[in-house]
Amino acid sequence: MINYVSEKIGIEIGGPSNIFRSLIPVYLNAKRVDGVNFSNQTVWEGDIQAGNTYQYLPNKFGYQFISDGTNLSEIDAETYEFLLSSDCLEHIANPIKALLEWKRILKSNHLMLLVLPNKKNNFDHQREFTSFQHVIDDYKNNVNESDMTHLREILYFHDLSKDPAAGNFQQFAARSLDNINNRCLHHHVFSEGLIRNILEVTGFKVISIEETETSFVTIAMKN
């Protein structure tokens, strides 16, 4: 993957991400990385502004888009030579809609590097994996970010001992009810099978999926 992105221009949905600074050092090798975040203010990045402000390394900047991951209408089709996303898709209520939009802005026969959490060692470990049919239904029903279908499940099974930033149960419940503004909820819990299915149905060819203790690291190509 590193050789593939060398001196190429890519985009990241929901970053910057430490994994692309060190473990998978895409940032060091790319010519430029632009970024997409859903709001001018996020839990993870604080205050951000659109423009040439996407600082992914101390001396490297790309263009910062402020947009939902399901609507990248500011960006022309087949603009980018690679696409990155780490620990973001689980925060999107309609992952198929998002992936179709990500595919649209990626050049044909170019790669996406997608990192998703492995529930084994995070606060989702008590939840069931999301079914492929459920994700298909979300797409058919054009579910958006106001969707709270999983709220009861999340409140019941979320392991707060593994999520100290969420505070106590009352604080976590209040934050969850305001998810439209903070986007902290994990709508879906991904398995390797679900990842393969949603990528194939959206027109990506899976090159590899590596399971670690914390993540599923997937490389896929736009067909």
ABEGO torsion letter per residue (X at the ends): XAAAABGBBBBBBGOBBAAAAAABBAAAABABBBBBBABABBAAAEBBBBEBABBABAABBBBBBBBBAABAAABBBGABABBBBBGAAAABABAAAAAAAAAAABBBGBBBBBBBBBAAABAAAABBBBBAAAAAAAAAAGBBAABAAAAAAAAAABBAAABAAAEBAAAAAAAAAAAAAAGABBABBBBAAAAAAAAAAAGBBBABBBBBAABBBBBBBBX
